């Protein structure tokens, strides 16, 4: 099941988008649970009260708070970093303003069904990834952690410090081997001693990263351009 919210004060946009989603779900044999909102404030309050969506289609030109403001509140106040947000607008001039909100895509009205299907392809792929686990040796046995719950790894020679959303663990390992294992899950090296989950980064700065738990991770000088390129590749698709 994929849980989706559509937030737009235009009834025709909502109904048209819902039709595209339902057709996609029928063909892909995926059940979509779809909730429609005509107000960003109501969406925000529902999320604040514990509602959760895998994907939100969020209009920018809402009547009260703008969609950009609602997105910022979702990320910064509610700390919901894993919800995928796709902005929709009649204008393309907002693209640069959305870059720091970790936007999956930016769709121009009238909505193109093929572009919407492309978004759904990426979201369903991400959900498959989010079910993956990382296995590490602990004592005589092995333990597993959901990859989506990992913030970052920090190495000190052969000792690895693993920071998760629900606590930290230490184990022995080689960071280079972990890098090779997790690259396909959007983990990247920002420093010789760190491996970071891109989806758990709250803010990017030239010389540091701020993680979703507030931890500060240094960015080495030799990695700065590489990280900027990754940022453009993974988040900058809507700028194209």
C-alpha positions in Angstrom: 0.0 0.0 0.0 1.1 3.5 -0.8 -0.3 6.4 1.3 -0.7 9.6 -0.7 -2.0 13.1 0.1 -3.1 15.6 -2.5 -3.2 19.2 -1.3 -4.6 21.7 -3.8 -7.5 24.1 -3.6 -8.5 23.4 -7.2 -11.0 20.6 -7.2 -10.3 19.7 -10.9 -6.6 19.4 -10.2 -7.3 17.1 -7.3 -9.8 14.9 -9.2 -7.6 14.7 -12.3 -4.5 13.7 -10.3 -6.4 11.1 -8.3 -7.6 9.6 -11.6 -4.0 9.3 -12.8 -2.9 7.7 -9.5 -5.7 5.2 -9.5 -5.0 4.1 -13.1 -1.3 3.7 -12.2 -2.2 1.6 -9.1 -4.5 -0.7 -11.1 -1.9 -1.3 -13.7 1.0 -1.8 -11.2 -1.2 -3.8 -8.8 -0.5 -1.4 -6.0 -3.2 -0.2 -3.6 -3.1 3.6 -3.2 -4.8 5.1 -0.1 -5.4 8.7 -1.2 -6.5 11.6 1.0 -7.4 15.0 -0.6 -6.8 18.4 1.2 -8.0 21.8 0.0 -6.0 23.5 2.8 -2.3 23.3 3.6 -3.1 24.2 7.3 -5.4 21.1 7.6 -2.7 18.9 6.1 -0.2 20.2 8.5 -2.5 19.7 11.5 -3.2 16.1 10.5 0.5 15.4 10.2 1.1 17.1 13.5 -1.5 14.8 15.1 0.2 11.7 13.7 -1.1 11.1 10.2 1.6 10.0 7.8 1.9 9.9 4.0 4.6 8.3 1.8 4.0 10.9 -0.8 2.5 14.4 -0.8 1.5 16.3 -4.0 1.5 19.9 -2.7 0.3 23.0 -4.5 2.4 26.1 -4.1 -0.3 28.7 -4.7 -2.6 27.8 -1.8 -5.0 30.5 -0.5 -3.6 31.0 3.0 -0.1 29.7 3.7 1.9 28.9 0.6 2.8 25.3 -0.2 6.5 26.3 0.2 5.8 27.4 3.8 3.8 24.2 4.5 6.7 22.2 3.2 9.2 24.0 5.4 7.0 23.3 8.4 6.8 19.7 7.6 10.6 19.4 7.4 11.7 21.9 10.1 8.9 21.7 12.7 7.6 18.2 12.3 11.0 16.7 11.3 9.3 14.5 8.7 12.3 14.0 6.4 11.2 10.8 4.8 7.9 12.0 3.3 8.4 12.5 -0.4 7.1 15.9 -1.5 6.2 16.8 -5.1 5.3 20.4 -5.7 2.8 21.4 -8.3 2.3 24.9 -9.7 1.2 26.9 -12.7 4.6 28.6 -12.8 8.1 27.4 -13.1 9.8 30.3 -11.3 9.6 28.6 -7.9 12.1 25.8 -8.7 15.1 27.3 -6.9 13.1 28.1 -3.8 12.3 24.4 -3.4 15.8 23.1 -3.5 16.4 23.1 0.3 13.1 21.4 1.2 14.3 18.0 -0.2 11.7 18.0 -3.0 11.3 14.9 -5.1 10.0 16.7 -8.1 8.3 19.8 -9.4 5.3 19.5 -11.8 3.8 22.3 -13.9 0.1 22.6 -14.4 -1.7 21.4 -16.4 -0.3 18.1 -15.1 1.3 15.7 -17.5 0.2 12.1 -16.8 3.6 10.7 -17.9 5.5 13.0 -15.5 3.2 11.9 -12.7 3.8 8.2 -13.5 7.5 8.9 -13.5 7.2 10.2 -10.0 5.3 7.1 -8.9 7.9 4.9 -10.4 10.6 6.6 -8.3 8.5 6.5 -5.1 7.7 2.8 -5.4 11.3 2.1 -6.0 12.2 4.1 -2.9 9.7 2.1 -0.8 11.4 -1.1 -1.9 14.7 0.3 -0.9 13.3 1.5 2.5 12.5 -2.1 3.4 16.2 -3.1 3.0 18.3 -3.9 6.1 22.0 -3.4 7.0 23.6 -6.4 8.8 26.6 -6.0 11.1 28.5 -8.4 13.3 27.8 -8.1 17.1 29.7 -10.5 19.3 29.2 -14.1 18.0 26.1 -13.2 16.0 24.7 -10.6 13.6 22.2 -7.8 14.0 20.1 -6.0 11.5 18.9 -2.4 11.2 16.5 -0.9 8.7 18.6 1.2 6.3 16.1 4.1 6.3 16.7 4.4 10.1 20.5 5.0 9.7 21.7 8.5 9.9 25.4 8.0 9.5 28.5 5.9 10.2 31.7 7.2 11.8 34.9 5.2 11.8 37.8 5.2 14.1 40.3 2.7 12.6 38.4 -0.6 12.7 35.7 0.6 15.1 32.5 1.8 13.5 30.1 4.1 15.4 26.6 3.7 13.9 24.1 6.5 14.6 20.4 5.5 14.1 17.1 7.4 14.6 16.5 5.3 17.8 20.0 5.1 19.3 23.7 4.3 18.6 25.7 1.1 18.3 29.4 0.3 17.9 30.8 -2.6 16.0 34.0 -3.6 14.3 34.2 -3.2 10.5 35.8 -1.4 7.5 34.1 1.8 6.4 35.2 1.3 2.7 33.3 -2.1 2.7 30.2 -0.4 4.1 30.4 2.4 1.5 30.4 -0.2 -1.3 27.4 -2.0 0.2 25.3 1.1 0.7 26.0 3.4 -2.2 22.9 2.2 -4.0 20.8 3.4 -1.1 21.9 7.1 -1.4 24.7 6.9 1.2 27.7 9.1 0.5 31.1 9.8 1.9 31.6 13.5 3.0 34.9 12.8 4.9 37.3 9.9 5.2 35.8 9.0 8.5 32.0 9.4 7.7 29.4 7.7 5.6 26.1 9.6 5.6 22.5 8.8 4.6 21.5 11.5 2.2 17.8 11.2 3.2 18.7 12.0 6.8 20.5 15.2 6.0 18.5 18.3 7.2 20.7 21.0 5.9 23.7 21.2 3.5 26.5 23.8 4.1 29.8 24.3 2.3 31.9 22.9 5.1 29.4 20.8 7.1 26.1 18.8 7.1 23.3 19.1 9.7 21.6 15.7 10.3 18.0 15.2 11.2 18.9 14.7 14.8 20.9 17.9 14.9 24.4 16.3 14.7 27.0 18.2 12.8 29.1 16.3 10.2 32.2 17.9 8.7 32.7 18.0 4.9 36.3 17.7 3.9 37.6 20.1 1.3 38.1 17.4 -1.3 34.5 16.2 -1.0 32.7 19.5 -1.4 32.3 19.6 -5.2 31.4 15.9 -5.3 28.6 16.4 -2.7 27.3 19.5 -4.6 27.1 17.3 -7.7 25.3 14.6 -5.8 22.9 17.2 -4.5 22.1 18.4 -8.0 21.7 14.8 -9.3 19.5 13.5 -6.5 17.5 16.6 -5.7 17.9 18.8 -8.7 15.8 16.8 -11.1 12.9 19.4 -10.9 15.3 22.1 -12.1 15.7 20.4 -15.5 
